[in-house]
Amino acid sequence: MLEVLEECPVLGWAASGGMALTGFADDVPVASPAAGFGLLGLVVRQLAEATRATGLEVRADPGEILAGRAALAGFSRRGRISAGGAARLLRAADGWCAVNLSRADDVAAVPAILGVLGRDAALGGGGAGTGGTDVVWEALAAAAVGTTAAALAAAAQLLGVPAAALPPRPASMSGPSGLAGRVSRIAARSPGARLAGAVVADLSSLWAGPLCARLLGLAGAQVIKVESADRPDGARAGDLRFFDWLHAGHRSVVVDFRSESGRAALAALIATADVVIEASRPRALAALGLAPGTCPHRDGQVWLSITGHGRAAGDLVAFGDDAAVAGGLVGWAGDEPVFCADAIADPLTGLCGALAVARSVAAGGGELIDLPMRAVAAAFAAAPEVGHGPHPVGAGGRTVRCARLGREQPVLPPARPVPDGAAVERGADTEAVLAWLTAC
């Protein structure tokens, strides 16, 4: 008879590649976020159940979801510098604040942030135009220690720079309800709705939304990737192997949002879609007259809106690393916080978004799902602690042991995602998709 071994979230965390990405480079990896990994396993099982009910069963690999990008990019743990290098945890007068300078405009905004804080905006010879240089970070770090984490985050957000204060430890979190987002009705239900054969219009970019679309595609949905003619998905500038993994098998449409014909094509696609995924600031689609709740919705349509801090938060911006910090999802090396895995709020939100959509479709749809990355991160940060006793990390950080189960697990490096083939070229089949829409 096959013996079923009891699971330990800490050992699973070590096997996933996430633990190897968490902690200081010159110290052992950190096991402290492992309680959230146990919750991740539950979400993966629930996704398999939900997709089996309305389409093809999707058995997601937690390690592939969490650490696949890092494996392709060769990322490693860097403590208070994010695995990707764009974000940092800065010590403030009353705690910690994450600031993310992932775009050239973010770096250029640093003198203005310093000015808002009443600090000297001069950056010396390095200047803000040289990228995320040491002089820029040194100036922000110096300003941070003289102000509160909330004030630093507010000054950055005022200039459109992603930033968030780390909640006190232990924090008051939103709990597991954050996994489902805030749901409201936008259309009537459609009995018998299914993911298999459903049309998914993916207006999102980067990681969370496209991962959700990938998982829905694996469940049997037809995914159409929509990009702006003048603003392609920023992920195309990164590792194309990761982009291909997210988008393999999807159709591609490029739309000129500024033209009347482009807006009409986008409206036609949204009207036809069974599921819409978007990750825009609420005012962006509202300016096009295509915001959820204001444009017509077919019966059963499900709209997933992914934001950093929620639709009600307006123009607050976030990426995966700072959104995780906003929710309190960090590792702890003693009394010091470190970034958890690689932009972890992104893959967790993509996975939870797919589960929320699958469950909504199974119930007939007709819903708007407002899913903030911060709330998802907070839910995982609030996962119950592992009750297995101590989990000592071996010499050199190569193994971790569960005292209760008497088992040892190597701390594995991130594993590369299994390729599904190349993604379609940008806009390669635009005419075919628009003709297909006309025929629908």
N, C-alpha and C positions, 0 to 999 in steps of 0.2 A: 504494500500500500504506500502511495506517495505521501511523504510527510510535508505538510504545509508549515513553513517557518513563520514565526511571528515577525512582523515588520517592525523596524526601528527607524524613525524619521532621521535620526542622526547618521545612522549607517547609510540610509538612502541619500541623504545630503552629501555624504562623502563620495558615494558612487556616482553622483550626477554630474560632477564637474563644477557645481556651484561652490562647494566648500573650497576647492583649490583656487577660486577666484576671489575669496573673501579673507581679508586680513592684510597685514603688512608684508611687503616683499621679503624682508629679512627676518621674519618670524614665522611661527607655525600658522597654518590656516585656521580659520575661526569656525566653530561649530554652532555658535549661538543662534543663528536664524533657522535652525533645523526644524523647530516647531512648525514653521510655515511650510516646510517641505512636506510634512505629514498632511497638511490641508491640501497641498497641491495634488498629492496622490488621490485624495477624495474627489477633487474636482475632475481629474482625469477619468476616474471611474464613472462619475456622473455624466460626463460628456459621452462616454461610450454607450451608456444606457439611453441617453436622450437622442443621440443620433441613430441608434438602432431602431428606435420607435418610429422615426420619420424618414429614414434613408439608409445609407450604408453606415455600419458601425465604425467609429473612429477611435482607435486606440493610440492616443498620443504618448510619446516618449518624454517623460519629464526632463530628463537630462538633455535631450535634443532641443527641447523648447527653451530651457534656461541657458544653456551654454553653447549651443551650436554656432552662434555668431562669433563668440569669443574663440572657439576652436579654429574657425576659418581665418580669423584675423590675427591669431597668435597672441591674444590678450593674456595677461596674467594679473595676479592681485597686486594692488598698489596702495592699499590702505586708505588714506583720505583723499587720494586721487582716484577717480573712477577708472575702471578697466580700460575704457576707450580713451581716457586722458583729457576729456573736455570739461569735466566737472570736478569740483573740489569741495571738501568739507572744511569750512573756515571756523576757527574758534572766535566766538563773539563774547561780549561782556557777561552774558547770562546763559551761554550754551553754545550751540553749533548751528551753522547755516550752510546749506549747499547752494553753490552758484555754478551755473552751467554756461560756459562760453564756447558753445559748439559751432557757432556761426560767426562769420567775419563781422557782422553787424553787432553781435554781442560784445566782441572784443572792443570794437570802436566806441561802444556805449560806456565803457568803464570810466573815462574822465567825467562824464555826466553823472554817473552813479556816485562817484566821489564828491562831486559838487552838491548833489542832493543831500549827502550826509554831512556837508559842511567841511569837507576835507580838501586838502590841496590836490587839485586835479592834474598837476604836472607829473608826467611819468618818466621824466629823464630822457636819456638817449634812446631807450628802447621804443618808446611810443606805443600807442594803441594800434598802430597800423602794421605791426610786425607779427601779429597773430597772438596766440595764447602764450606769450613769453613770460619768463620769470618776473620781469619788472612789473608786468600787469598784475600778476597774482600777488606779488609782494605788496603792491599798493592796496589791493583789496584786503589782504590779510591784516595789514596795519590798520586800515579803517575799521575792520570788523571788531577788533579787540576793544575799540572805544565806543561801541554802540551795541544795541541789542540785536539778537538774531532776527527778530521780527522786523526791526527797522531796516536792517540790511536787505532782507528779502523784499520788503516793500519798495525800497529805493531801486532795486534791480528790476522788479516787475513794472515799476513806473516807466522805465525805459524799454520795456518789452524783453527783458532778459530773464530766462527761467531761473528761479531761485526759490528756496523754501527753508523755513526754520525747522529744525528737528524738534518734535514734541518732547517734553520732559520724560525721563525714564523713571518709573513706568508711566506710560501715557494712557490717557483715556481714549480708546479707539472706537471705531464704529461697529466692530464685531463682524461676524460672518455675513450680515445683511449687505455689506458693501460689495460682496461678490456679484450680486444680482443687479446692482444699480437701482435707480429710481424709475419706475415704470408708470407710464400714463397711456391712456387710450387715444388713438388718432384715427381709427377706422373700425368698422365692424369686423367681427371674427369671420373666418372662412373655414367652415367645417371641412375636415379632410385634408387640410394643408399639409404639405410634405416638403422636406428638404431635397429629396431626390428629384431632380429635374427643375428645382426652383431657380429663378434668375436672381443673382446677387450682383448689384451694382456697387463696386468698391471704389469710393471716392477718396479713400484715405491714402496715407503714404507712410514711409519709414517702416515701422515694425508692428505695433499693436494691431491696427486695423488690417493690414495685409496678412498677419498671422491668423486672425479670425477668419478672413476670407479663405485662406488656404485650408483651414480645418473644415469649413463649410463645403468647400470644393471636394474634399476627401469624402464627405458625407453624400456626395452625388449632386451638389448644386452646380449650376453653370455660372462661373464668375466672370464678370466683365470689369477689367481694370480701367478706370477713367483718370486721365491726367490732363492738367491744364497745358495749353499749347506753349505758354511762356514760363510755366513753373513745373517741370517734370518732378517726379518723385525723387526726393533727395537721396534715397537709398541707391539710386542708380550711380551715384558718385562714389559709393563704397565698394565693398567686395561683391562682384557680380555673381559669384557662386551663391552667396546668401540671398541676393535678389532673385536669382533663378529658383532657389529652393522655395521661396515664399510664393512665387507667381507661376510656377510650372503648370501648364495646361489651361491658363486663363486667357481670355480674349483681351485685346488692348484697344482702347479708344483714346484719341487725343482730341480735346474740345477747346475751341477758342471761346473762353467765357466772356470775352469782351464784345463778341459779335452777336447780333440778333439770331443768326442761324445756329451759332454754337450753343447759345442758351436754349434755343428751341430743341436742339438735339439732346441736350442734357435733361430738359424737362420731359422729353419723350421717353428717355431711358428710365428716369426715376418713376414715371407713371407706370411703366411696364414692369418694373422690378418687383419681385416678391420680397426681397430684402435689400435695404440700402445701408451701407456702412460709410460713415463719414467721421472725420476727425478735425473739422474746421472750427474756427472761432464762430460762435453763434451768429455774429453779425455778417459773416462772409456770405453764407448761403441766403441770409435774409436780404442782402443787397441784390441778389439775383432773383428774388421772389420765389425761392425754392426751399425755404426753411421748413422743417417738419412742423406740422400742425397748421401751416398757412397755405401750402400747396395741396392739390387734391391727392388723396390716398386711396388706392384700390382696397377692397375688402381683403383683410388678412395680411396686408403689408406690414412688415416689421422694419423699424428704423432704429439702427444702432448708432448712437452719437457718443463717440469717445472724446473726452476732453481731459485736460490735466487736473482740473479742480471742480468740474461740474458746470453744467450749462448756466446755472445761476451765478457763477463766479465771473461772468463776462469775459474780459479779455486777458485774464491771467493765463500765462503760458507755462508749459511744463514739458520736459522730456523724461525718459525713463529713470535716470539716476536721481534727479532732484524730486520727481514725483514720489519715488520710493522713500526718500528722506522725509518728505512732507507727511507721509503716512506712518513714519516711525520704523520703517523696515530697513534696518541697518544691522551689521554685525557689531559685536562689542569685543574689543581687545583690551581686557581689563576695564578701565573706566572710560576708554576712548572709543568713539564710534568709527566704523570703517564702512565703506561702500559694500553692499551685499551683491555678490555675483556681478553680472553685466547688465546695467540699465534694467533691473529686474522688474520694474513696474510695467514695462512694455510687454514682455512675453506673458506675464501673469494676466494683464488686461486682455490681451488677445485671446488667451485661453478662456477666461471667464466670459468674454463677449460671445464667443462661439457657443458656450453652454447656455447663456441667456437667450440667444437667438433660437437655438434648437428647442429649448423649452417653450418659448413663445410660439414658435411655429406649431409645435405639438398641441398647444392650447387654442389654435385658430388664429394667432397673430393679431394684427390690428393695433400694434403697440409701438410706442417710442420708449427705447431703453436709454436712459441717461447714465453713462458709465464713466465716472471719473477715475483716472489712474491713481490718484491719491487715495480714494476710498478703497480701491482694490488692495493697494499696498497696506493700508491700515487694517483691513480684514485679515491679511496674512500675518501682519505683525501681532495681531491679537489672538492668534491661534494658541490653544492651551499648551502649556509647557510639557515637554516629554517627561513622563514619569518613570523613566528607566534607571534612575540613579546617575552616578557620574559617568562621563564619557571622556576618559583621558586620551589626549592626542599623543601618539608615540614620538620618540626622538626624531627630529628632523621633519616632523609634520607629515610623515608618509602614511601613517595608519591612525585609525580611531577605534576605540574598543567600547562596546556596550557591556557594562558590568552585569546588568540583569540577565541578558541573554547569553553572556559569555562568548560573544562573537566579535571578531575583529574584521575591519573593512579597510582596504587600502584607500587612501585619498586619491581618487583618480583625476587625471587632467580632463579638461573639456573634450568631448568627442564630436567629430564633425558630423553634421546632419547627412542623412542618406539622400543622395540626389534623386530627383524625380525627372530630370531632364531640364533643358533650357527653357526659360520664359520666352514668350513671344516678343518680337521686336516692338518697340514703342509705336503704336498706331498702325501696325502692320495690316490688320484686317478691319480698319475703321469702316470702309465702305460696306463690307459684308455685314458687319454688326448693325449698321444703320439700316440696311436693306431688310435685315431680319426683324428689326424693331418695327419697321413700316408694315411688314407682313403680319405682325402679331395683333 
